[in-house]
Amino acid sequence: MRSEYVFAAVKEISNRFLLCRMTSASARRLHQGSTQPSETINKSLKLIATAEPGQQENVSPSVSPPSQARAVTAGSS
C-alpha cells in the first residue's frame, strides 16, 4: 500500500511539502513509458525511505526560480 511507503518516507523527510516535491521530481526522472505512473511513484517513495541520510542531499530537485522577464511579460497580458 502506498500509505506504508509514505509513512516510511516521512521518517526520512519530515517536511511533507519537501517530501511531495522530492517524490514528484524522482518519479519524473525514473518514469518509463511502459510502467504505470503509480508504480513509479511507489518506487520513488521506497527509494526515499531507504536512502542514506547523505544521499538525500544529492537527489534534491534542482529548480531555479522563474526569470523576471517571464514574470513581467505574464503580468502585462
Backbone hydrogen bonds, N-H to C=O, Kabsch-Sander energy under -0.5 kcal/mol:
donor,donor_aa,acceptor,acceptor_aa,energy
4,E,1,M,-0.7
5,Y,1,M,-1.1
6,V,2,R,-2.5
7,F,3,S,-2.5
8,A,4,E,-2.0
9,A,5,Y,-2.3
10,V,6,V,-2.3
11,K,7,F,-0.9
12,E,8,A,-0.5
12,E,9,A,-1.0
13,I,9,A,-2.5
14,S,12,E,-0.5
16,R,14,S,-0.8
19,L,15,N,-2.5
20,C,16,R,-2.0
21,R,17,F,-2.1
22,M,18,L,-2.9
23,T,19,L,-2.6
24,S,20,C,-2.5
25,A,21,R,-2.3
26,S,22,M,-2.4
27,A,23,T,-2.8
28,R,24,S,-2.1
29,R,25,A,-1.8
30,L,26,S,-2.3
31,H,27,A,-1.8
35,T,32,Q,-1.9
39,E,36,Q,-0.5
40,T,36,Q,-1.6
41,I,37,P,-2.3
42,N,38,S,-2.2
43,K,39,E,-2.2
44,S,40,T,-2.3
45,L,41,I,-2.5
46,K,42,N,-2.3
47,L,43,K,-2.4
48,I,44,S,-2.3
49,A,45,L,-2.4
50,T,46,K,-1.8
51,A,47,L,-0.7
51,A,48,I,-0.6
55,Q,52,E,-1.0
56,Q,52,E,-1.0
58,N,54,G,-0.6
58,N,55,Q,-0.6
59,V,55,Q,-1.0
60,S,57,E,-0.6
63,V,61,P,-0.9
64,S,62,S,-0.5
71,A,67,S,-1.7
72,V,68,Q,-2.4
73,T,69,A,-2.3
74,A,70,R,-2.1
75,G,71,A,-1.5
76,S,72,V,-1.1
77,S,74,A,-0.6
